[in-house]
């Protein structure tokens, strides 16, 4: 029987904070208790926001915390062809279209529709569903966008995509991290609308990259924050469309700030590096993170 494979996948676009410490050490504890492998993945697709300096600080903080990993970390920036291959597979099946509306244009059009009495939906993250009609373009119109100089995003034609896997899509969720008591959670990927899977200047969105990486790394157990619980529905759809295996999931509680909000990398007061400079010990960091 093969060993379970866990992964921790931070992005070096800011300093690690208490929430990252909680997730990393929770992953490690569950991996080791299961006799599994603990992988580290560096999610650095966004080259404009990620840097080698932040990556070095991230790795140093993780080692200081006692987080250990097996093998060599996978850097997403070194595997763009993996994402392009899966994106092309979806495009070949007619499940993608190039969308040109900017965020400002999306907000304006949605505001107009809502002002006219249209009950326009938001996705689980609070962003409005895409209001453009590029999905209706003929092949020549799509090619014109692809060959033009304007920015665009590749969006999943959700109405067409959900017809393929059929009904009953679900994922296995471990309550309180007990993987021996997993239960099915019904997935509703349509709640995400026509999700962005790539952009003209980026080969994959987070949603596409993480399911491709999990499959290629043989990840069997995904332990991540509760803020990604709803996104698992979209991830399960992509796994089905691409013929990728589905891990089991545990969405752990979040470490919140004094106002009850999820911690942000912009809040330096909870950054591991900042707390280290103030003299905090690893034991104190664990206590502050709720471990």
Number of C-alpha atoms within 10 A of each C-alpha: 3 5 11 17 21 26 26 23 20 19 21 24 20 21 22 26 26 26 24 24 25 24 24 24 19 18 25 24 15 18 21 13 9 14 12 19 18 23 22 21 20 19 23 22 22 19 13 8 12 17 15 12 11 17 21 12 17 23 17 13 20 19 12 14 18 13 20 15 18 12 10 9 14 17 17 20 14 10 14 15 11 16 23 16 12 18 22 13 15 19 15 10 11 14 21 26 25 24 24 18 18 12 11 9 13 18 16 12 15 22 15 12 13 12 10 9 9 11 10 13 16 15 18 15 11 9 14 18 18 23 18 15 11 17 17 10 12 9 9 9 12 17 12 11 17 18 8 10 9 9 15 19 23 25 23 26 20 19 12 12 22 19 9 11 14 10 11 10 17 18 20 17 23 20 15 12 17 11 17 8 11 17 15 12 14 13 20 19 24 17 18 24 22 24 22 22 21 24 16 14 10 16 22 26 18 15 17 20 24 18 25 22 19 22 16 12 15 15 21 20 23 20 26 23 17 13 14 13 15 18 19 20 22 22 22 23 27 25 20 18 18 15 10 16 17 22 23 18 22 23 21 21 15 21 20 14 14 7 6 9 10 13 20 18 17 11 12 16 14 21 22 26 18 15 18 14 9 9 9 14 14 15 11 13 20 15 12 16 19 14 13
